[in-house]
Structure formats: structure tokens, C-alpha cells
Amino acid sequence: MAIAVETLLTPDVMRPARYLGNELGAVHRDWDSAVVRWSLTYPEIYEVGSSNLGHIILYSIINHQPRQLCDRAYLPASDLTSKLKETGTPLFAVESRRPLIDFDILGFSLSYELGATNILEMLTLAGIPLTWQERQTGNWPLIFAGGQTATSNPEPYADFFDFIAMGDGEELLPEIGLIVEEGKLAGIDRQAMLLDLAQIPGIYVPEFYDMNEDGSVTPNRSGVPQKILRRVAEPMPHYSIGLVPYVETVHDRLTVEIRRGCTRGCRFCQPGMLTRPARDVEPEKVINAIERGIRETGYNEFSLLSLSCSDYLALPALGVEIKNRLKHENISLSLPSQRVDRFDENIANIIGGTRQMSLTFAPEAGTQRMRDIVNKGLTNEELLRGVKTAWEKGWDKVKLYFMIGLPGETDADVIGIVETLAWLRRECAAKGRKRLNFNVTISNFTPKPHTPFQWHSVSISEFQRKKALLKEAFWDLRGVKANFTDYRISAMEDFVGRGDRRLAPVIKRAWELGAGMDAWWESTENAFNAWTQAIDEAGLSWKYRQVEDGEWNTFELDEAIGEYRLPDVNKPLPWDHLDTGIDKIWLHDDLKKALEAAVVPDCSFEGCSHCGVCSVDFGHNVVIPPTPIPQFDGHFKPDNTRAQRIRIWHGKQGNMALVSHLDLLRLFDRAVRRAAIPISFTGGYHPSPRISPANALSLGYRSSGEIVEFELIRPMDVADFRQALAAQLPPEMAIFRAEEVPVSSPSATVLLDRGEYEITLHSDTPIDWPTVAQDILGATDIMTNHTTKSGKTYPINLRERLYELEVLETDTNQATVKYIGSCRNDGTMLRPQAVLDMFAQIAGLDSAEEAAQGKLHLGQVHRLQVILGDKK
């Protein structure tokens, strides 16, 4: 029987704050006043989904539409998944706590070829049929997908979705909402609603199309387009200021897009083809979004996002301007994607500072020949200049990405990766300084739809052989740590990513066999076994064998005619009905250029390459020229002045009890930044704000008397400080008291002596609670064994740590108890569990075993106050 969501979100769920929906920036709109109710449903755990920029932007945009409501849902971790299944409780949206089945539209992000298994898991947890065929009868939500994989080739997943949103969603999703709103008010049926949606450019409704024997797709009715247009929108940086999660996420920072699209023309790169044309954001819009975003979110790091940040010509000027404006705050900048040939001193300045960020470059191939084949547009000289600049500016480790299995690759090209790394290390060396080290990731090339290499095929046997070749070559190379991606999953990505509708049963069966979270290394073995069994059961082993052995190589020479074997450009592909703007003939011609290792210039900065994108439907490249670089004012220097110390007493009630101590520290840090409180910083390599809780409160415990101290670089009126900080804290963390204490006096952490608790004890057998309490107070020794983290065990006397004990309320099987016990940061603490242990012993229960069996267990815990003593 389904139960309330609140009863599932307990401290025994790992990181329960994932599911609370009460983050800063969460929008709680009135359910009944909304006509259309969305849930953006991210098929990954919260830490991944909540930090995805597209997820944040679309959530913000929909919630700005009148009569529309947008909630969120994420793939629950395994512990909560088990609880949902055991209780029959449907998967819920985090803000409204309503079952997903209650919503009108569920939008899934499909950005990874094997990610559909997670979507099927979420639909099942929600109690929603998996296919559009099963949802034709009944009042089910509309299920759609967007994202790179959905835009690239939705055919393997077509059975699972009512419609697909192609391309950028900023303008497309509001149009969907209007059609659904009109359809709901008019009372039209599901198929009529989908037919109306199919009229929107960028919407593909699979049920209105059939697959032919060759895998191609054509309409099965009139009134729908022959080809579905990819939507293109301008970046909207102001919508990037959104959610600020309590838990640490994968991208735990403010992210602002500076450039959408890439015209470099790397022949392996699907995003570079599917996001054209390139569109630069005006620098002032970026600067304003970052400055406002840092103030409103409290983040201490921001990231500039683009497929190639370095191609944003205004980057050096923009970066210096932002660093200058935020000079007095401990703010770091990260650039996730940089071209090594554009890395110079200006860029090094803006990403350096007190917290020097990691550097990542992607040469992709180890030889000049291979870089020309893939059209990387990078010379050995440019590679060395960029890497050497990083080394000279203070970096002692750089991350590099390479690929193996590229079309036309020889063993010499593979070994060239090792030779290139050895050469770079030799060149980045000087007397008295350590040589530059590298973390290297070597991935397996998988051909993608809508790229010049889409006709190529991978070979597992070649991946294995080349990996072994590289491992042997790396054996005696010092200063390089090499990581290899799993070739088996790469093969599955290729098999599914370029498949057709015949793969839908394979995906479903793989999920039934346990595939899921396939991008996570710990899931690799299980995922591979599930996918291969599903392929075998579907009778498609012959097709997968082509992936294992390599169906054919673009660069194989046909000796009969003395030419390279090229694919038939007229042969249909499963994604030919998608109009991405890239001309198929152009892709074929660019493949011919690859055979000659001919480089095609970047059309953002040189002549047009005639790919077919620039048009009325897709727009044109928008390139902002470089702007003058302001004088750099220097990096942030932490101010260690300790002019004032303010001590506050605050509560931690309601859902905030499910926020961990470390997450609470991050919350205070961000609240101080948002409140513009002049906080003092520690010294050292990683300066941190001087914010000191007196004691950590265990996850799930509530409190009305926690103490935190703040040290400031200049004095503030205590009332003003309290008001400013309280305005940035959640309502369930009220500040009850604030006072100034001398900076030179011992801190609350040192003075902490006792803690007063109110706890509830439950017993499966009757207990005379008042009598047991009196016996505890009358005892001299109540012993237990304590085990340290290192595994050592020693006895402690719990009675020595108990000062007061009172039974407040009682019945036969339950009691509410108040106690005061030791609570010092040297480890001398009387925890609530220890009080339960004392009751168990005195009541005649074997505390460890019988309490573990549920005969006596701890209920709600409330810390009334922490009590400071005198410094000994």
C-alpha cells in the first residue's frame, strides 16, 4: 500500500536532501491555479540532474509561463528505489511530492545512447506504461524526450515516447505548453492533441510514422511533416540563475553559457554538427548574469560554458572584467572546454588564483596526420605552446583526452599518443622545477549520426588490440597516469546510437535484465551482460557481430579499383527524416576530404564551408569580435583580519533536519555571500570563510539551540548582522539569538561542554520507564564498548557522561525522555543512542542484540540546546 512520501525520507536514506525540493531557487506554484502541469524528469541521480544547465534553464522558463507549473523528478538512488517498490509508493516530483502520474507532461532528457534504461525504470516506478501504444487508452501524462541523443536519432527509443522535442528547447517548450493548454480546455483526445503538437516545428510524433524494411522512416498519415526540423534558439544567460542545491552536485557552481554551437568541424564530433550555427552571447549580458548570479546564489565558483570556450573571442576581456569586479570575493572560474591552441597568458590569469582550477585539453590524436584526418585543426607547435604556457603559469598537472579507433588510424598513430606525451614532458622541464605531469583519458571512438564518420564502424577486437599496445608503451613513461574507457560499453553505444526501431525490444529487455546507470564504471559488467543477452534474445546477434568485428573501415582500399571504399550516400539511414540543417551530401564530401587528410577551416572565422545550416530556418553564425582586455587587478587575496566575532543560536527544524552537517556548512557559506557579510578568511593554499559550528548535529536530528560563530574583517551591528543572515537562511533555520563575543576569547567549539536532548524511545515489550530511569541515575557504572575508526575497542562508562535524566511522557511501549549529557568535541559525548543503550541494559535487555532486533529503538531526537562551559 502506498504511503506518504515524507515517511520514506528518513536518515537511513542516503543523502535524503536530494528529494526535499526546498532548495534555494525552487519554485512552488499553486497546483490548482495551473492549467498545464509539467515535470522535468531527469533520468539520472539528483547530483547529476540538478546541476545540468539545460535542466535549470528549461525549469526556469516554464515556470515563467502563465498558467503553467513545472516540477522536477530524478532517478532515485537504489535505497529509495527499494523503499518505493516495497511500499508500492509511486515515484514523485520533489516539490509538490505528487506522483508523476498526476502531471500532464513528463519531459525526459535523453543525452546518452544507453540512458533509456533509466527512463524505463522511472516510468515503471511512476506506474506509467512504457510505450505509447499502451498509453493510448487511459488518462496518462504525455511522455516526451529531448536532448542530444533524442535529436540525433530517436528511432531506437521511438516506442517509448509520445513525442520528441528536436533541438533547443527554450522557445519550443513554451509552444508545447500552449498547445496542451488549448487542448485541455477544448477537451480533445490524446491523438488529436498529438496531431496538434506535430504541427509545431521541432516536434516528432513517432506514432504518425512507420519504419520501412531498410530502417528509414516515412509518415503514415497526412498532415505531418516529411522531415522534422531541429529547433535553434539564442542562449538566454539570465535563466542560468536558478537552483542552488543543498547537497554537493557534480557541477557545484554557477554555470553561464557564453557560446552555443561550434563550427570547428571535427569529423567525429556530433555536438559540433547538431548545434550549428555558432551563436556568441554579448559579453555584457554574460557579465551581468555572472555578477547577479554570484550575488543571488552565493556560489564561490562559476563556469563559462561552450563547446569550445576559447573560440569565444571576447573571453580574455570578459574573464578579466569579471575577476576585477569580484576581486574582493573568493571566487574561482572554471572553463570546462578549451582549445589548447588558444590557451595563453590572458586565459591563464582568469582561471588562476588562490584556488587554481584544473586544466583539460583534448588533442584527440597523437600524430599530426590523425589530427588532420579528424579535422582537429591543431598543430604540434600549437599543442606545445598551449601546454607549455600552462606549465610556465604554475600548473604542474594537466588533463589530456585522446581517442583510439579513429578512421584511418595506424599503429604508429596509436603509439604517437605516448610519443607526444613523452615529448611534452621533455619540453616542459627546467632546472629546479618538477616536470609537468599528465592525467590522460583514452576513449574509444564511436561513430555518431550526422557526422562525416557516421558511415564508419567500430571494432571491439581493434579496441582491445590497440589498448594493449598503448599499455605496453606507457609502461616506462613516468609522470603520466592513463585511464581507458571500457570498449564494451563503447560498442553498445555504437550499436544503439545508430540503430533503428527494431532496437526498442532490445532496450526494454536490457532494462528488465538489470541494465541501468550504464555510464557509471561500477555498472559496466552488469550492463554489458544485460545488453548482450537482450541482443541475443532479439535475434540481432548478427548485427552486433558487425560491431564486434568491424563491419567495414572507411579507409580500406578497394584493390580492384585502386580507390578507398566509400559508402553509398543514397542508402537510407534511420535518421534521414530529421532535418538538422547539415546536408548529407556535404557530410559525404567531407568524408572524402578526410581520406586526403584535408583540413576544413572554421567557418566562424574563415570562409563558408557550405554545410547547409546557414538559412532562414537555422540562422547564421554570430561571432562577437574580441574586445579590449582591461588591466588585470590581480587575484583575490584572502583578508585574515579578525575584527569581530558574532555568535548565533539557531534552529534546525522540519526538512532541514535531513540536511547533513557538511551541506549545512556550505549553506552558511553561501548565505553569508548572498548577505554580503564581510567574512574573514583563513590563510593557507585553500582559504575558507571563518564560520565555526560549535558541534555537528547528526543527520535526522532536530534542534532549537545550535551555536555557530562568524568572524568578520570589519565590525557590524549585531542586529544588522542577524537580520541580513536570517534573510538568507531557510525558514526552518530561524535565528533565536545573536551576540558579539571577544575575538580573543575561546571559541564555542572549545567551550562546548554539555548537550540537552529530548528523545523518544520505543519498545516492543512493556517497560516501567520511570523506574528504569531512577535505576540509571542510581547506578555507578553502566559500561559499553566503543570501537574506533581504526577498529580498536575499549570500554567506556556511560553513566559518567550523564548529568540529568527525566521521563516526560510515557505509556507502556513508549517514553519521551529529556537528558543532559556530555557533549565535548574531544569525543566525550553522550549520544542519544547511548541513552537508549543505558535503558536497554537496566531494563534487562541485551542492548546490542535485542535493540538491533527492534525490541528497543530510538525515535525522534531533538537537541534543545548545547551548553558552553568555562575553558579548563
DAGI-V394236 format. One record per pair of residues at least 12 apart in sequence whose ideal C-beta (glycine too) atoms are under 6 Angstrom apart, sorted by the first residue. I is the first residue (numbers start at 1). J is the second residue. Records with the same first field share a line. If there is no record, write none. Layout:
I: J + J
//
This chain:
1: 88
2: 88 + 89
3: 87 + 89
5: 92 + 97
8: 83
11: 699 + 700
13: 79 + 80
14: 77 + 79
15: 247
16: 658
17: 246 + 247 + 658 + 659
18: 46 + 247
19: 94
20: 655
21: 94 + 95
22: 655
23: 243 + 244 + 245
24: 244
25: 242 + 243 + 244
26: 95
27: 63
28: 95
29: 69
34: 69
35: 67 + 181
36: 68 + 104 + 177 + 180 + 181
37: 69 + 103 + 104
38: 62 + 70 + 105
39: 71 + 73 + 93 + 100 + 103 + 106
40: 59 + 72 + 107
41: 73 + 106 + 108
42: 55 + 74 + 109
43: 75 + 108 + 115 + 118 + 119 + 122
44: 75
45: 75 + 77
46: 74
47: 249 + 250
48: 250
49: 74
50: 243 + 245 + 249
51: 249 + 250 + 251
53: 255
56: 242 + 243
57: 239
58: 169 + 173
60: 239 + 242
61: 170 + 239
65: 174 + 177
68: 177
71: 93 + 95 + 96
72: 94
73: 93 + 100
75: 118 + 122
84: 125
90: 126 + 127
91: 125 + 126
100: 126
101: 126 + 127 + 128
103: 141
104: 141 + 180
105: 142
106: 141 + 143
107: 144
108: 145
109: 147
110: 145 + 147 + 149 + 150
111: 147 + 148 + 149
112: 519
113: 149 + 493 + 496 + 497
114: 518
116: 157 + 507
117: 510 + 511 + 515 + 516
118: 516
120: 511
121: 516
128: 140
130: 160
131: 159 + 160
132: 162 + 207
142: 162
143: 161 + 162
144: 161 + 163 + 165
145: 161 + 164
146: 165 + 169
150: 164
151: 166 + 167 + 274
152: 449
153: 449 + 575
155: 500 + 501 + 574
156: 496 + 499 + 503
158: 206 + 501
159: 504
163: 197 + 203 + 205
164: 204
166: 202 + 228 + 230
167: 202 + 230 + 231
168: 231 + 232 + 233
170: 233 + 236
171: 233
172: 202 + 231
175: 200
179: 196 + 197
198: 224
201: 229
202: 229 + 231
204: 228
208: 221 + 224
211: 501
214: 572
215: 500 + 574
216: 572 + 576
217: 577
227: 577 + 579
228: 578
229: 579
230: 580
232: 618 + 619
234: 279
235: 257 + 260 + 281
237: 256 + 257 + 281 + 285 + 286 + 289
238: 289
240: 256
241: 293 + 296
244: 297
246: 659 + 663
247: 663
253: 299 + 301 + 302 + 303
254: 293 + 297 + 299 + 302
255: 303 + 305
256: 286 + 289 + 290
257: 305
258: 281 + 286 + 304 + 306 + 312
259: 280 + 306 + 312
260: 279
261: 275 + 276 + 277 + 278 + 279
262: 307 + 308
263: 278 + 602 + 603 + 604
264: 602
265: 375 + 600
266: 374 + 375 + 376
267: 374 + 375 + 452 + 453 + 594
268: 374 + 453
270: 448 + 451
271: 307
273: 450 + 451 + 582
274: 450 + 580
276: 613
277: 613 + 614 + 619 + 620 + 621
278: 604 + 621
279: 622
280: 622 + 623 + 624
283: 314 + 318
286: 318
287: 321 + 322
290: 302 + 322
291: 325
298: 670 + 673 + 674
300: 330 + 331
301: 332
303: 334
304: 335
308: 337 + 339
309: 335 + 337 + 338
310: 338 + 339 + 342
313: 626
314: 624 + 626 + 627
316: 346 + 629
317: 627 + 629
319: 350
320: 350 + 629 + 630 + 632
321: 630
323: 350
324: 633
327: 633
330: 636
332: 355 + 357
333: 350 + 351
334: 357
335: 351
340: 361 + 383 + 386
341: 378 + 382 + 386
343: 386 + 389
348: 393
349: 632
353: 635 + 636
354: 636 + 687
359: 390 + 395 + 398
360: 399
361: 400
362: 401
363: 383
364: 376 + 403
366: 416 + 417 + 420
367: 413 + 416
368: 380
369: 597
370: 413
372: 597 + 599
373: 408 + 594 + 597
375: 599 + 600
384: 427
387: 424
388: 428
391: 428 + 436
396: 434
397: 437
398: 438
399: 439
400: 438 + 440
401: 441
402: 417 + 442
403: 443 + 445
404: 466
405: 444 + 445 + 458 + 463
406: 445
407: 453 + 456 + 554 + 555
408: 555
414: 466 + 469
415: 473
418: 473 + 474
421: 438 + 480
422: 477
425: 479
435: 479
437: 479
438: 480
439: 481
440: 480 + 482
441: 483
442: 484
443: 485
444: 463 + 485 + 487 + 490
446: 458 + 490 + 493 + 494
449: 575
450: 580 + 582
452: 587 + 590 + 591
455: 567
456: 554
457: 550 + 551 + 552
458: 494
459: 550
460: 487 + 491 + 548
463: 487
467: 484
486: 524
488: 528
489: 524
491: 547
492: 531
494: 547
495: 544 + 547
500: 574
505: 538
506: 534 + 535 + 538
509: 534 + 537
510: 530 + 531 + 534
513: 530 + 533
514: 526 + 530
515: 527 + 530 + 531
564: 595
569: 588
581: 612 + 613 + 618
582: 611 + 612
583: 612
586: 611 + 612
604: 621 + 623
638: 681 + 687
639: 713
640: 683
641: 680 + 713
642: 680 + 711 + 743
643: 712 + 713 + 714 + 715
644: 712 + 715
645: 709 + 711 + 741 + 743
646: 710 + 721 + 738 + 740
647: 709 + 739 + 741
648: 708 + 735 + 738
649: 705 + 707 + 736 + 737
650: 706 + 733 + 735
651: 704 + 734
652: 703 + 706 + 733
653: 702 + 732
654: 732
656: 730 + 732 + 733
657: 700 + 702
660: 699
661: 696
668: 691
669: 689
671: 728 + 729
674: 728
675: 724 + 725 + 728
678: 712 + 713 + 714
680: 711 + 712 + 713
690: 711
691: 710
692: 709 + 747 + 749
693: 708
694: 707 + 748 + 749 + 752 + 866
695: 752 + 866
701: 861 + 863
702: 862
703: 863
705: 864 + 865
707: 748 + 866
709: 748
718: 738 + 740
722: 735 + 738
746: 871
749: 825
751: 868 + 869
752: 824 + 825 + 866
753: 867 + 869
754: 820 + 823 + 867
755: 823 + 866
756: 820 + 864 + 865
757: 819 + 832 + 863
758: 818 + 862 + 864
759: 817 + 832 + 861
760: 816 + 859 + 860
761: 815
762: 814 + 857 + 859
763: 813 + 856
764: 855
766: 812
767: 843
769: 807 + 810 + 815
770: 807
772: 839 + 842 + 843
773: 805 + 807
775: 842
776: 838 + 842
777: 805
779: 799
781: 797 + 799
782: 798 + 799 + 838 + 841
783: 795 + 797
784: 798 + 837
798: 834 + 838
801: 821 + 822 + 830
802: 821 + 830
803: 820
804: 820
805: 819
806: 818
819: 835
832: 858 + 861
836: 858
840: 856
//
